[in-house]
Amino acid sequence: MATAVAILGYQRLADVVAQYSSLDPNGVYLEIAKVLHRACPLLDILPMVESNQLMSHIASRETYLPTPSARRFNEYITPTAGHTKPLTEGISMFEDYSKVDKALYDIQPNPDKWRMDRDKMHVEGFRQKIESGIIYGSTAADGQDILGLAARFKNTATYPNNDTSWKPNVWDGSGTGSALTSIWMFEFGLNKFYATYPKNLLAGLQIKNLGELTEQTSSGWMQALVTHFRWCIGMMIEDERCVQRYANIATTGSANTFDESILIQMKNQLPGRGEAPGTCIVVNRTTGTQIDIRATVSKTNAYYTQDASGDIFGRTVTKFQGIPIVTAEMLLDTETQITALT
């Protein structure tokens, strides 16, 4: 099977982690990557790029293209220049500790497995926190958090890259109230939409066993086994056309549910028109279930395919006009309506 890098043209979290975990005789980081591979669709697909600053990443966005001039022989022209706008995105650092009573550890039939099971709950907590942050993170609520997609693309009248010659990239499903969800369509890639990690740290979730420590509190002393967790990650969107949001989709009733014709319009507004490697559609369980039903009930439905070719990992997936659809569990059914004035 071809590698993800060969097919997509970029490295994902699992690829980056595999590089340095191959030097680890215990394979700790590789095992963590495998856990995330099964649980985190966004983190599994996002390109991972080493930052060019300590805890931030600087990129640029084209704002003006050079314009050539027509001329005759022996005539002169005025040279022109393109303009770019610098973009700086911070990298957020998430940390946690796991602590278990050493005496409770000692009485377990399989103490190491028991402790690992406790640590896995923290891994799941990181997964949900970061995946939720990518979608809904708010620096207004927490200045150290990720500035999420919903906070960036919250207005149905905003043009991507401030380019009024392009259509707005937030599409209105006409649902009202707060029983709503969104469908996202991405074109991941370098110079497009990707995640970053600090240049001097390892990518992904870092887990360090601190061993047995004597914990001293106002209540007294206790022997404890402590594990430290840390994950540093940022998000960069150089080309906002690569993010298309279909918002205000009703999750209850039969009116204003998702419409395939809007998905077609979204696809055609991506730079690669849905044909570039790294293009995918992200839905939640509710919408994903509706899509799977439409794909299986109507065998003549030309929008969807479900075949054995699957994705690059060999899994069978539902595709919309050739674009794989993945489910993000942190994508809510309870979004509130957004408008042109949000």
N, C-alpha and C positions, 0 to 999 in steps of 0.2 A: 504494500500500500504506500502511495506517495505520502511524504511528510506534509504537515500543515504549512511549513515555511515554503515548500515548493509549490503548493497549491495557492496559498493566500498571499505569499510575498512578504510576510512579516512574521515575527515571533510572538507567540502568545505566552501567558504566564507559565503554562506547563513546559514550554520549550526553553524559556529562560531558566526556570528552576532546574530542569534536567541537566543543563550545562554545568552548573556548579555542584549539583547533588551527585553527579557522577564522580566527583572527587571525594565524596563523603562515604567512608566505608560502611556506615550504618544506613545510608540512604534515607535519612530522616526527612529532608526537605522534599525529596521525590515522593515519599508517601503522603506528605501533606498536600502536594500538588494533585495527587490522584484523588484525594478526598474532595478538593475544590473542583476538580474536573467533573465529578458527578453532580455536584450541588450548585455550582454557580455558572449559569449560562453566559451572563455578561462578562464575568471575569475570565471565562474560558475562551471567549471569542475576541475580546479586546486586544489589540496589539499592545505590547509592553515595550516602552522605550526608556532607556537610561537618560535621566535628566542631565541638562548641561549646566545646572547650578546645584548648590548643595541641597536646598529644600524647595526648589522651584524650577520651572522649565520655561525657557524663552523661545518663542517661535515667531513667525511673521505671516501676515495675510496680505495678498495682493489687493491694492485699492485702485490702481490705475495702470493700464497697459500701455506700452509704447505704441505710437501710431505711425505707420510708414506713410511716406508721401510719394505720389506719382511725379515723374520728371521726364524731361527730354534730355537728349545728349547735350553735354556741356552746360547744363543748368545745375544749380545748387539746391540743396534742401536743408531744412533746419533739423538737426538731430533731436530726438525726443527720448525721454526716460520713463521707465516704469516706477511706480511708487508702491511701497509696502508699509504696513502698519505693524509695529511690534506687539506681540501678545505675551503676557506673563501669567502663568498659572502656578499657584502654590501646591505643595505636596502636604497632605494631611497625615498626621501620625496618630495611630490608634494603639493603645496599650491596655493590657489587663494582666491579672495574676490569678493563678489557681492555687488554693491552699487546702490541704487535707490533714487531719489529725494523724500523726505518726502511729499512735496506738490503734486507731481504727484501721489504718493501712495494714498493720501487723497481723490482725486477726482475720483478714480476708483469705479465702481458699486460694485465690490467685491474685495476690496484691498488686502486681504490676498491671494486669489487665483492668482491675478495678480502678486504679489510678488513671489509666489511659482513658477509660470511659468517662471519668470526671473531666479530663482535659478536653475530650471531644465536644463536650457541651460548650466549652469556651470557643472552640473552632467554629461551631455552629453559630454562636453569638457574633463572632467576627464576620462570618459569611453574610448574615442577615443585616448587620450594621452597615457594611460596605456596599452591598448590593442595593440596600435601601438608600444609602447616601448617593450613589451614582444616579438614582432616579429622582429622589426627593430631597437630597441634602440641601441645607440652607445655611449660608454663612451669616445671615441676619440673625438666626436663632442661636448659632454657635459659630463664632469666627474661625474656629479651627477645623470645622467640618468641610466636606466636599461641597462645592457649589453644584447641585444636581441638575439634571436635565430639565425637570419640571420648572425649576426656578429660572433657568436660562430661556426656555421656550414656553412662555406663559401668555403670549399675546398673538391673537390670530391675524393681526395686521402688521407684524414685524417682518421685514425682508431679511433673508439670510445674507450675512456679510454687509448689511446696509446697501445691498444692490437692488435698486428699484426695477431693474430690467428683469429680475427673477421673481417668481411667485413667492408669497409668504410660505414658510415651511411648517406652519401650524394650521392644520385643517380642522374645520368645525363639523362635528357630528350632530349638532343641533340639540343634543340632550341638555336638560336643565336640572337644577337641584344639586344633590350631592351623592346620588347613586350612579356614578359615572366612572369610566375608565378611559385609558388611552391605548392606542396601538402605536408602536414606534418602529420606524424603518431606518436602518443604518447602513452606511457604506463605510466600513472600517478600513483603516489603512494609514500608512505613514503620510504625513502632510494632509491628513483628512481628520479622522477621529481616533484617538488612541489614549492609552493610559501611560503614566510615567512612574518611575521609582527612583529614589536617590542614587546618584552616581557612585557613592561610596558605601552603599548598603546592598544587601541581597534583596532580590524581588520576592514578593509574596509574604506570607505569614511566617514569621520567625518564632520558633519555639525553643526555649532554653530551660533545661532542668536545673534549677538552683540547688536541688538536693535537700538535705535535712537542715532546718534552721530552728533556732530557739526564738520563738515569738514572744516578745515582752509587751504587755499592754497594762492598762490601769487595773484590769481584772486579775492579772497574774502572768505566769509564764506557761508556755506549752511548746512541745516539740511538734513541728509541722514540716510537711514536704511541700515545697513551693515550685511552681512552674511560671515562667515569665513569657508573655506573648506580646509581639509587636508587629505591626503592619503599617508600612508607609506607602501611600499611593496618591497620585494626582490624576487629573483628567484634562486633556487638551483637545479642543475642537478648532482646528485651523480653518476648515472649510465648513461653514454652517449649513451648506446645501446637503451635506452628507448626513444630516439628522433631519428626519421628517416625522412630525408628530400628528397623529390623528386623535384629537381630543373630543371630549363631550360625547362619548359613546355610552348610551344607556345600558345598564347592567340588569335592569328589571323591566318587565313588560315587553311589548312587541314593537313599540315605536322608537325610532332613532337608534336602533341597534346598528352594528357595523355594516358598512356598505362596500362591497368589493370594488365598485367604480372609483371610490376615493383612494383605495389602495393602488389602483392603476395610475391615478394621477400622481400620487406620491412617488411611485416607482419612476415615472417619467421625469420627475423633477430632481432625482438623484443625478449627480454628474455622470455616472456610468449607466444610467437608465436601467438599473437592476442587474446588469450583466458583469459588473466588476467583481473580482474575488473579494470576499469579506462582506458581501451584502447579506443582510438578514432582516427578518421581521420578528419583533419581540411582543408577546402578548401575555396576559395573565391566564390563570386556569379557566376562568369563566369564558372568555373570548376564545381561548384555545380549544375548549370543548365544543363550542358552537362551530368553529372552523372544521374540526375533525368530523363532526356530524355531517356537515355539508359535503365534506370530501368523500364520505363513505356512503351516505344515503343516495346521493345522485351520481350514478356512475357516468353520466353524460356531462357532469360539471367540468367545464374546460378550465376553470380557474386553478384547481388544485390537483396535485399528484401525490400519491403515496406509493412509493416503489422501493424495491430492494437496494437501489443504489445508495440511499441514505445520505449521510453527511460524510465528512472526511474521517470520522471515527468508526464508520461502518454501521451506524445506527439508522434505522428507518425513521424518517421524519416526514411530516407533511410539508409540502412546498406550494407556494403561491406563484404561479407563472415562473417556476424554476427557483424561486427564492426560498430558502429554508425558514421555517417558522419555529421559534424556540419559546419556551415558557419561562417567565421570570416570576417567581412566587411572591416577590415583594411589590409587584405592580398591583395597585389597589383597585377594589371595586367601589371605593367611596371617595373618589376625587370630586372636587367641587367644580362647577362650571367656570370656564375661562372665556373671556370675550376679547374684542379688539381693544378694550380699555383696561384690561387687567394690569 
